[in-house]
Amino acid sequence: MSDCIFCKIIDGSIPSNKVYEDEHVLAFMDVAPLTKGHTLLIPKQHVKDLYEMPEDVARNLYAAAPKIANAIKKAFNPQGLNTINNNGAFAGQSVFHYHLHFIPRYDDSDGLKVRWEAKNGEFTPEQLKAIAEEIKTNLNE
């Protein structure tokens, strides 16, 4: 896609600090990193978001994910690592080419907040079963 910044990184018309590349995916440093080692992993095939991602693209992308995570762990020894994808504008996606953030965590001062309060008891076991059935009914197998 000609106007996609990540496609331009893939074709080399925009420079990047590459971390990993194979025939299917590219990993590179985020230009505005939250922490040391903040890396993005993208499919080389332009895919807007997870909803549009073919299974083979997902398989290749997530096959590379442990390589990236373990390289970050070995290089910087963070206390933890968040992998985050913002899927859709409402969820915070700003570049509409699927990308997975690898954010090494060193302490709580980095500004990343991904905690939530569990809604224990909001859904009954019967409601959870009905919700699960609704999702299963809509699987594209």
Secondary structure, 3 states (H helix, E strand, C coil): CCCCHHHHHHHCCCCCCEEEECCCEEEEECCCCCCCCCEEEEECCCCCCHHHCCHHHHHHHHHHHHHHHHHHHHHHCCCEEEEECCCCHHHCCCCCCCCEEEEEECCHHHCCCCCCCCCCCCCCHHHHHHHHHHHHHCCCC
